[in-house]
C-alpha cells in the first residue's frame, strides 16, 4: 500500500516542462514570424495600392496606407478595365471561370470517388494495372500533352469552347483524386464494409449509405484542391479556349499586360485580389475539414 503523504511530498513525476523562451522556441517562432511577414507584405502592398488613387501612387511610398480610400479601382477592375478593344473588366472572365470550375469539379470528384471506392474495397480483375496507369498519369507533365489534346479536341469539335476545357480539367484531375479517395477509403474500418456485404448491400448501396456519409473530410479536400487548381489555371485556359471563353486568369493577364494608355497599378492590384478571392474564401470556410481529411488518410500510402 502506497503512503499517500509520502507520495504527495515527493511532488509530481515525469519530465519537467520546457521553458517558454528556450532557444528552440525562439528559433521556431522567430522563423515562423519571418515567413509570415515575407508572405504578408506582398498582400498588404496589393491591398493598400488597390485602395489608392493614381496621384497618391505616383508619390512612390508603396507601404504607406491610403490617405483617401477609394473603391474606384475595384469597380474598374470588375467591369471597365480594357483588354485590347474590349472594356468589360473581369466580369466576363469570372462567369466563364464559374462555368468551367463547377462542372469540372463535380465530374472529376464523382468519377474519382467511385474509382477510389472500387479500388479500395472491390478487387476486380486488372485493378492493379488500372491503378498503376492512373498514378503514372498523375505525374505526366501537362506540357507534354498540350498539342495532342489540341488535336483531340479539334477532332471532336470542342476546341476553343468551355466544354472542351471542362473535359480537360476533369480528365487531368481524376488521377490524383482517385489516389486520394482510394487511400482514404482504405483507411476506413474494413469491418463496416464486410458487415454491409453480409447484410446484402451491393456496390452502390455501400457507396451511398456507408462510404459517402463517412467521407465528408476527403470530399472537402478534393473540392479545395480542384477548385484551387482549376480556378488558378492559366495554361489550359489560354491554350484550349478562345477570347469569348477565356477564364478569369487569362482576363487578368490581359488586363495587367495591356500596353494601351497609362498603366494603372491600383486597378491591376484590385483585379489580382478579385481573381484570388474565390479559392481563398473556399479554403477559409472549409479549412478545418481540409485538415481533417489530410489527417484521416488523404495522403497515406
N, C-alpha and C positions, 0 to 999 in steps of 0.2 A: 504493500500500500504506500502511495506516494505522500510524503509530508507536504501538505498544501502550503504551510507557512514558509518552508524551506524553498519550494519552487517559486513562490512569489518574491522572495528575497533575491533569487538568482537573476530576476529580470527576464525580459523577452529573449527568445533564442532566434537563431538564424543570422544571415548576413546583415551587416549594417547598411542602412540606406545611403546611397551615394550623395555626394554634395551637389547642391543645386547649381553651383558655379564652378564645377570642376573643369579642367582643361578640355575634357572630351565634350562636355555640353556647350562650352563657349565656342569651340571649333564647329560643332554641329549646327547650332543655332545661328552662328555668325555666317556660315556658308549658306544656310537656307535664306537668311536675310539678304545676302548679296545677290543670290539667284533671283529672289523675289523682286528686288529693286531693278535688276537687269531686265526682267520681263515686264515690269510695271511701267518703267519710264517711257518706252515707245507708246504704250496705250495711253498714258497720261498726255503725251505730246499730241497724239491724234485727237483726243477728246477736246483739249483746250484750243487746238488750232481750228477744229471744226466749229467752234463757238465764237470765233473772232471774225471781224470784217477784214478785207484785204488791206486797208490802210494800216490797221494795227499789226498785221502780219509783216508788212514791209518794214516795220521798226526793228525787226530782227531778233527779238527775245522770244525764242520758241518755248521756253519753260515758264514764262510768266502767265498767270491766269488772265482770262479776258477782262478788259476794263469795262466793256459793254457786251453783254451776252446777246448773241443773235442766232436765230434758228434758220435764217435765210439760206445758208449753205446746205442745210439738210433738205429743205424744200426743193432747192435747185437740183441737188444730187438725186432726189427721188423722181422728179417729174420734168425737169427743164434742162439738165445737162446734155450737151451735144456730143454725138459721136459721128463725125463727118457732117452730112447734111441733115441727119435725124436728131431732133432735140426732145427726146422722150424720157431722159434720165434712166434710172434703174428700174422703173416700174414694169416695163415690158419684160425685162430680163428676170425680174422677181417672179412673175407669174409663169414664165417659161420654166424656171427652176422648180417651182411648185409642181407643175405638170410632169416634170421629169422625175423628181425625187419621190413623190408619193407612190406612183405605180412601181417604180424600180425597187423601192424598199419593201413594199408588200410582196411582190413577186419573188424576189430573191430570198426573203426571210421565210415565206411559206414553203417554198421548194426545199430550201436548205434545212429547215427544221424537220421536214418529213425524211429527207435523206439521212440526217444525223440520227433520227429515231430508228430508222431501218438498219443503219449500220451498227448501232449500239445494241439493239435488242432482237433483231431478226436477221440471223446469219443466213443470207441467201447465197446461192452459188455465184461465185465471182465477186463477192463483196470486197475481198482484199485488193483485187485488181482495180475495182472501181474506186476504192478509197485512195489507192496509190496514184491513180490518174488525177483525181481531184487535188491531192496535195501537190503533185507536180505542177498542175495548172495554176495553183495559188502563187507559185514562185517564178512564173514566167514573166519577164519584164513586159510591161504594157507596150512599150515602143516597138517590140518585135512584131506585135500583132496588128499594128495600125493599118498598114497597107492591105494585108489580106482581108481584114474586116471591112475596109472601104469597098473592096471588090464584092464581098458577100452582100453587104447592104445595098450596093448598086444593083446587083442581080435580082434581089427580091423586092426592089422598089422602095426601100426605106432610107436610102442615103439622103442626108440633108434634112431629115424630119425629126420631130420629137420622138416618134415611135421607134425609130432606129436607135436613138441614144438611150431610150429606156431599155431596149433589148440588150445593148452593150453593157450597161451598168448592171443589169440583172444577171447576165452570164458571168461577168468578171467578179461579182460579189459572192456568188454561190460557193466557190471552193473554200475560202477561208471561213465563211459562215457555217458550212457543213462540218468543218473541223471543230468549230466551237460548239455546235449543237451535239455532235457525236460525243465529244468529251464530257459535256455537261450531263447528257442522258446516261452515260456510262457511270457517272459518279452518284446517280440516284440509287436508292436501295433496290437491289435485284429482287428481293422478296416481294415487293409490290407488283412487279411485272409478272412474276410466277403465280402469285395469288390471283391476279386478274385472269391469267390464262386458264387456271384451274376452274374459275367461276364461269368460264365460257366466253370471255371477252375476246374479240378479234383484233385485227391490226388497227382499224380506225377507232374502235371502242376504247382501247387502251390509250391511244394517242390523245383523243379528245377528253376523256373522262379522268385520266390519271396524269399523263405527261404534261399536258398544257397547263392545268392548274398549278403544277409544281415548278413551272418553267418561266415565271414572270421575270426573275432576275436576268436570265440569259437572253430572253427576248428583248429586254431593255438594253443589254449590252449590244445586241445585234442592231437594234434601231439606231442607237447612238453612233456606232461605227459606220453604218450605211449612210445615215443622214449626213454625218460629217464628211465622209468620203465623197459622196455624190454631190452635195451642195458646194463643196470647196473645189470640185474638179474643174480644171481649165482645159487640159489637153484634149479629152474626149469631146468636150463641148465645142471647141474651135475646129476640130477635125471633122466631126460627124454631123454637124448641123450647119444651117445657113443663117444669114443675117436676121431673118424673121423668127428663127427658133433659137437664137443664142441664149444660153443661160446667164445668170446674173454675174458670174465671174468674168465671162467674156465681155459683157457690157461694161463692167468695172475697168477692165484692161483698156477698152476703147476710150472710156472717159478720161482715165488717168494719162494715157499716152497720146491724147489728141494734140495736134500741133497748131490748131487754129486759135487765134486770139490770145488773150493773157492766160497764163497758167494759174488757175485758182486753187491754191493749196487747201483752202478751207473746204471747198466742195469735194476735192479728192479725198480728204480725210473723212469727211462725213459719208461719202459713198463707200469707203472701205469699211467703216464701222457698221453701216447698214447691212452690207453684204455678209458680215460675220455674226449678226445678231441671232439668226435662226439656229445654227448649231450650238452657239453659246447658251441660248435660252433652253434648249432641249437638255443640254448637259446639266445646267444648274437645277432644272426641275427634277430630273431623274438621276442625279449623281449618286445618291445613296444606293439605289438599285443597281447602278452600274458597278459600284464597288462590290456589292453582294454577289453579283453574277460572276465577276472575276474571281472572288474568293471562294465561290462554291464549285469551282471546277472549270471555268470557261477556258483557262489556258493550261489545264493539266493534260499530260500526255497519256 
